[in-house]
Amino acid sequence: MTKVRKKSTALFHIALMAACLICVDTSAQLKSYKNVVEDAQNKMVKIYGAGGFQGLEAYQSGFFISSTGEILTTWSYVLDAEDIVVMLNDGQKLNAKLKGYDPRTEVAILKVEVLNVDYFNLDKAVKLRSGSKVLALSNLYGVATGNEPASVQFGVVSAKTKLSARRGAFDTNYQGSVYVIDAMTNNPGAAGGAITDRRGNLAAIIGKELRSSKNNIWLNFAIPVSEITDSIDAIRSGKIIAQADPKAKLADEPMTVKLMGIVLLPNVVSNTPPFVDRVVRGSVADKAGIRPDDLIIEAAGQLTTSRNALENKLKTIERDTPVKLTIQRGRKFLNIEIDLNK
């Protein structure tokens, strides 16, 4: 009986020591997570813009990617506004300018006038694999309105896969690789948030609200930084710009959609998208392959979010200069050159 009692006592002490070690380890992990989250919060911003129509929210998330105020976020209707307001983690309220966005990857870069802010270094972005633990930071549901911190969720990468989903009844433009995560990020306001590893290294950007076309289940996903690097570089370098230079010189003999042989949808409102209504048979546009229902999303490197934007850009291009157009046809993007000299 004595031996049994001693053995039981020894086992009890071993179990107690193990429990203490687990407690210490958990405490250290919690402290580590606390520091990681606090550091990441300083890099997050809340974005406010267009909304209200049919119950659409007027807010989303973003994060700094440079010390000079560049903010990476997801392109959405929220940014389709004359006034975009950004709220920093410390409560500063700043006006933001849309630097550019890429319709193919659906990412955008905003710029605010601020210096020496904390930011996620894109060059140090990490890649994740199935089972990786992650933190998801965003202003989902618009809970944070001032200096309140962004919401933080702990999650795990369920899979890395190609995106095959749709937003409501519309197919998404982006069809590249994504991380599927188990954190509930697919909620209003979360788009544009940051996904980091457990050490706080940036890994991905939270995508738009999407749901599977196969099973109708909403997806919690994020786009790896490696998938959007080219888009970010193009916007930063000015290859993709959001607005025409107000100082740009007008052409002596400008290009027009009429010269191309394109008839656009009527300009009902100021932001009417430049959809092609019809193409004149035998025209340059017809020979180049432009078709009715095509959407002209870019002209000579400038995004054409509206018919007015397209026509204003063409006013700066001489008619004898070839014009490169980017056309969206369904989920495909086509690069077409219009040259009146041919």
C-alpha positions as CSV (number, residue, x, y, z in Angstrom):
1,M,0.0,0.0,0.0
2,T,2.9,2.3,0.8
3,K,4.5,1.8,-2.6
4,V,1.2,2.4,-4.3
5,R,0.7,5.6,-2.3
6,K,4.2,6.9,-3.1
7,K,3.7,6.1,-6.8
8,S,0.4,8.0,-6.8
9,T,2.0,10.9,-5.1
10,A,4.8,11.0,-7.7
11,L,2.3,10.9,-10.5
12,F,0.3,13.7,-8.9
13,H,3.4,15.9,-8.7
14,I,4.3,15.2,-12.3
15,A,0.8,16.1,-13.4
16,L,0.9,19.3,-11.3
17,M,4.2,20.3,-12.8
18,A,2.9,19.7,-16.3
19,A,-0.2,21.8,-15.5
20,C,2.0,24.6,-14.2
21,L,4.2,24.5,-17.3
22,I,1.0,24.7,-19.5
23,C,-0.2,27.7,-17.5
24,V,3.1,29.5,-17.9
25,D,3.2,28.7,-21.6
26,T,-0.3,29.9,-22.1
27,S,0.3,33.0,-20.1
28,A,3.4,33.7,-22.2
29,Q,1.4,33.1,-25.4
30,L,-1.3,35.5,-24.2
31,K,1.3,38.2,-23.4
32,S,2.9,37.6,-26.8
33,Y,-0.4,37.9,-28.6
34,K,-1.2,41.0,-26.7
35,N,1.9,42.7,-27.9
36,V,1.4,41.5,-31.4
37,V,-2.1,42.8,-31.5
38,E,-1.2,46.2,-30.1
39,D,1.5,46.6,-32.7
40,A,-0.8,45.6,-35.5
41,Q,-3.6,47.9,-34.3
42,N,-1.4,50.9,-35.0
43,K,-1.2,49.9,-38.6
44,M,-5.0,49.6,-39.1
45,V,-7.4,52.2,-40.3
46,K,-11.2,52.6,-40.6
47,I,-12.4,53.8,-44.0
48,Y,-15.7,55.8,-44.6
49,G,-17.1,56.7,-48.0
50,A,-20.2,56.0,-50.1
51,G,-23.0,53.9,-48.9
52,G,-26.6,54.0,-47.8
53,F,-28.1,53.0,-51.1
54,Q,-30.3,49.9,-50.6
55,G,-28.8,49.4,-47.2
56,L,-25.2,49.3,-48.3
57,E,-22.7,50.1,-45.6
58,A,-20.5,53.2,-45.9
59,Y,-17.5,51.7,-44.2
60,Q,-14.7,49.2,-44.6
61,S,-11.1,48.5,-43.4
62,G,-7.6,49.1,-44.6
63,F,-4.0,49.2,-43.3
64,F,-0.8,51.2,-43.9
65,I,1.8,49.8,-46.3
66,S,4.2,52.7,-46.0
67,S,5.4,55.3,-43.5
68,T,4.1,58.1,-45.8
69,G,0.4,57.3,-45.6
70,E,-0.3,54.7,-48.3
71,I,-3.2,52.5,-47.3
72,L,-4.0,49.2,-48.9
73,T,-7.7,48.2,-49.0
74,T,-10.2,46.4,-51.2
75,W,-11.9,48.2,-54.1
76,S,-15.7,48.6,-53.5
77,Y,-18.5,51.0,-53.8
78,V,-17.4,52.6,-50.5
79,L,-14.5,54.1,-52.3
80,D,-16.6,55.5,-55.2
81,A,-17.1,58.8,-53.4
82,E,-15.8,62.3,-53.7
83,D,-15.0,62.4,-50.0
84,I,-13.2,59.4,-48.4
85,V,-12.5,59.7,-44.7
86,V,-9.9,57.6,-42.9
87,M,-9.8,57.2,-39.1
88,L,-6.5,56.2,-37.6
89,N,-6.0,54.0,-34.6
90,D,-5.4,57.0,-32.4
91,G,-8.6,58.7,-33.5
92,Q,-7.1,61.1,-36.1
93,K,-9.6,61.8,-38.9
94,L,-8.0,62.5,-42.3
95,N,-9.2,62.9,-45.8
96,A,-8.0,60.3,-48.2
97,K,-7.3,60.4,-51.9
98,L,-7.8,57.4,-54.1
99,K,-4.4,56.8,-55.7
100,G,-5.6,53.9,-57.9
101,Y,-7.1,50.5,-58.0
102,D,-6.9,47.3,-60.1
103,P,-10.2,45.8,-61.2
104,R,-8.5,42.5,-61.9
105,T,-7.4,41.9,-58.3
106,E,-10.0,44.3,-56.7
107,V,-7.4,46.0,-54.5
108,A,-7.0,49.8,-54.1
109,I,-4.5,52.2,-52.6
110,L,-5.5,55.3,-50.7
111,K,-3.2,58.2,-49.7
112,V,-3.4,60.4,-46.6
113,E,-1.1,63.2,-45.6
114,V,0.7,61.8,-42.7
115,L,4.3,60.9,-41.9
116,N,6.1,58.3,-39.9
117,V,3.2,56.0,-39.3
118,D,3.6,52.3,-38.4
119,Y,3.0,50.1,-41.4
120,F,3.1,46.5,-42.7
121,N,6.3,46.0,-44.7
122,L,5.1,44.2,-47.9
123,D,8.7,42.9,-48.5
124,K,8.4,40.9,-45.3
125,A,5.0,39.5,-46.1
126,V,4.8,35.8,-45.2
127,K,3.1,32.8,-46.9
128,L,0.7,30.6,-45.0
129,R,-0.2,26.9,-45.3
130,S,-3.1,24.8,-44.1
131,G,-3.2,24.7,-40.3
132,S,-1.4,28.1,-39.9
133,K,-2.7,30.1,-37.0
134,V,-3.7,33.7,-38.0
135,L,-5.1,36.9,-36.7
136,A,-7.8,38.8,-38.6
137,L,-8.0,42.5,-38.0
138,S,-10.8,44.6,-39.4
139,N,-13.6,47.0,-38.6
140,L,-16.3,44.5,-39.2
141,Y,-19.8,45.9,-38.5
142,G,-18.3,49.4,-38.1
143,V,-17.9,48.8,-34.3
144,A,-14.8,51.1,-34.1
145,T,-15.8,54.7,-34.9
146,G,-13.0,56.7,-33.3
147,N,-9.9,55.6,-31.4
148,E,-11.5,52.3,-30.6
149,P,-9.2,49.4,-31.8
150,A,-10.1,47.3,-34.8
151,S,-11.7,43.9,-34.1
152,V,-9.4,41.0,-33.8
153,Q,-10.3,37.4,-34.5
154,F,-8.1,34.3,-34.0
155,G,-8.4,31.7,-36.7
156,V,-6.7,28.9,-38.7
157,V,-6.1,28.6,-42.4
158,S,-8.4,25.8,-43.6
159,A,-7.0,25.6,-47.1
160,K,-5.3,27.5,-49.9
161,T,-7.2,27.2,-53.1
162,K,-8.3,28.9,-56.3
163,L,-11.3,31.2,-55.8
164,S,-14.6,29.9,-57.3
165,A,-17.3,32.0,-55.8
166,R,-19.7,34.8,-56.5
167,R,-20.9,37.9,-54.6
168,G,-24.7,37.6,-54.6
169,A,-25.6,36.9,-58.2
170,F,-22.4,38.4,-59.7
171,D,-19.2,36.6,-60.4
172,T,-16.2,38.1,-58.8
173,N,-13.4,39.6,-60.9
174,Y,-10.6,38.0,-58.9
175,Q,-10.1,34.3,-59.6
176,G,-6.7,33.7,-58.1
177,S,-5.4,31.8,-55.1
178,V,-7.0,32.6,-51.7
179,Y,-6.6,31.5,-48.1
180,V,-9.9,30.0,-46.7
181,I,-9.9,30.7,-42.9
182,D,-12.2,29.7,-40.1
183,A,-12.5,33.2,-38.6
184,M,-15.8,34.9,-39.5
185,T,-14.5,37.7,-41.6
186,N,-17.2,37.6,-44.2
187,N,-19.2,40.4,-42.6
188,P,-19.9,44.1,-43.5
189,G,-16.9,46.3,-43.0
190,A,-14.3,43.6,-42.8
191,A,-13.2,43.9,-46.5
192,G,-9.7,45.4,-46.7
193,G,-8.7,44.1,-43.3
194,A,-5.4,42.4,-42.6
195,I,-4.5,38.8,-42.0
196,T,-1.3,38.2,-40.1
197,D,0.5,35.2,-38.7
198,R,0.6,34.8,-35.0
199,R,3.8,36.9,-34.9
200,G,2.1,39.8,-36.6
201,N,3.6,39.5,-40.0
202,L,1.3,40.5,-42.8
203,A,0.1,37.5,-44.9
204,A,-3.0,38.6,-46.8
205,I,-5.8,41.1,-47.3
206,I,-9.4,40.2,-46.4
207,G,-11.6,40.0,-49.6
208,K,-15.1,41.1,-50.3
209,E,-18.2,39.4,-49.1
210,L,-18.5,36.3,-51.4
211,R,-20.4,33.1,-51.4
212,S,-19.9,29.8,-53.1
213,S,-21.9,29.3,-56.3
214,K,-21.9,25.6,-55.6
215,N,-23.3,25.4,-52.1
216,N,-24.5,29.0,-51.4
217,I,-22.2,29.2,-48.3
218,W,-20.5,32.5,-47.6
219,L,-16.8,32.3,-47.7
220,N,-14.3,33.6,-45.2
221,F,-11.3,34.2,-47.4
222,A,-8.2,36.4,-47.9
223,I,-6.0,37.2,-50.8
224,P,-2.3,36.4,-50.3
225,V,0.0,39.4,-50.6
226,S,2.0,37.6,-53.3
227,E,-1.1,37.6,-55.5
228,I,-1.5,41.3,-55.5
229,T,2.1,42.5,-55.6
230,D,2.0,43.4,-59.3
231,S,-1.2,45.4,-58.8
232,I,0.3,47.3,-55.9
233,D,3.5,48.1,-57.9
234,A,1.4,49.2,-60.9
235,I,-0.6,51.6,-58.8
236,R,2.4,53.0,-57.0
237,S,4.3,53.5,-60.2
238,G,1.4,55.4,-61.8
239,K,0.7,52.7,-64.5
240,I,-2.8,52.6,-63.1
241,I,-4.2,55.9,-62.0
242,A,-7.7,56.7,-60.7
243,Q,-8.2,60.2,-62.1
244,A,-6.9,62.3,-65.0
245,D,-4.3,64.9,-64.3
246,P,-6.2,68.2,-64.0
247,K,-3.2,70.0,-65.6
248,A,-3.1,67.6,-68.6
249,K,-3.0,69.4,-71.9
250,L,-6.1,69.0,-74.1
251,A,-5.4,67.5,-77.6
252,D,-5.7,69.8,-80.6
253,E,-7.6,67.0,-82.5
254,P,-8.8,64.7,-79.7
255,M,-9.8,61.1,-80.0
256,T,-13.5,60.4,-79.4
257,V,-15.7,57.3,-79.0
258,K,-17.5,58.3,-82.2
259,L,-14.3,58.2,-84.2
260,M,-13.7,54.7,-82.8
261,G,-17.1,53.6,-83.9
262,I,-18.4,53.0,-80.3
263,V,-21.8,54.1,-79.0
264,L,-21.9,54.1,-75.2
265,L,-25.0,53.7,-73.0
266,P,-26.8,57.1,-72.5
267,N,-25.2,59.3,-69.8
268,V,-28.2,59.1,-67.4
269,V,-26.3,60.0,-64.3
270,S,-22.9,61.5,-63.7
271,N,-21.4,58.1,-62.8
272,T,-22.9,56.1,-65.7
273,P,-20.3,53.3,-66.4
274,P,-18.8,53.3,-69.9
275,F,-20.7,50.2,-71.2
276,V,-20.7,49.7,-75.0
277,D,-24.3,49.9,-76.3
278,R,-23.4,49.1,-79.9
279,V,-20.5,49.1,-82.3
280,V,-20.6,50.6,-85.8
281,R,-20.1,47.8,-88.3
282,G,-16.8,48.1,-90.2
283,S,-15.4,50.7,-87.7
284,V,-12.0,50.5,-86.1
285,A,-13.6,49.3,-82.8
286,D,-15.5,46.6,-84.7
287,K,-12.3,45.4,-86.4
288,A,-10.4,45.5,-83.1
289,G,-13.0,43.1,-81.5
290,I,-15.0,45.4,-79.2
291,R,-18.5,44.1,-78.7
292,P,-21.8,45.4,-77.2
293,D,-22.0,45.1,-73.4
294,D,-18.2,45.4,-73.1
295,L,-17.2,47.6,-70.2
296,I,-14.3,50.0,-70.9
297,I,-12.4,50.0,-67.5
298,E,-9.2,51.6,-68.6
299,A,-8.0,54.0,-71.3
300,A,-4.3,54.8,-71.7
301,G,-3.5,53.7,-68.2
302,Q,-6.3,55.6,-66.5
303,L,-9.2,54.0,-64.8
304,T,-12.5,54.9,-66.4
305,T,-15.1,54.5,-63.7
306,S,-17.7,56.5,-65.7
307,R,-18.5,57.6,-69.2
308,N,-17.5,61.1,-68.3
309,A,-14.1,59.9,-67.1
310,L,-13.5,58.0,-70.4
311,E,-14.5,61.0,-72.5
312,N,-12.4,63.4,-70.5
313,K,-9.4,61.2,-70.9
314,L,-9.9,60.9,-74.6
315,K,-9.8,64.7,-74.9
316,T,-6.1,64.6,-73.9
317,I,-5.2,62.1,-76.6
318,E,-4.6,63.1,-80.2
319,R,-6.7,61.1,-82.7
320,D,-3.7,59.9,-84.6
321,T,-2.2,58.3,-81.4
322,P,-3.0,54.6,-80.8
323,V,-5.1,54.2,-77.6
324,K,-4.8,51.1,-75.4
325,L,-8.2,50.1,-73.9
326,T,-8.8,47.5,-71.2
327,I,-12.2,45.8,-71.7
328,Q,-14.1,43.7,-69.2
329,R,-16.2,41.1,-70.8
330,G,-18.0,39.0,-68.2
331,R,-15.1,37.8,-66.0
332,K,-12.5,38.2,-68.7
333,F,-10.2,41.2,-69.2
334,L,-9.0,42.1,-72.7
335,N,-6.4,44.6,-73.8
336,I,-7.4,46.2,-77.1
337,E,-5.6,48.8,-79.1
338,I,-7.5,51.4,-81.2
339,D,-5.5,52.9,-84.0
340,L,-7.3,55.1,-86.5
341,N,-4.3,55.0,-88.8
342,K,-4.8,51.3,-89.6
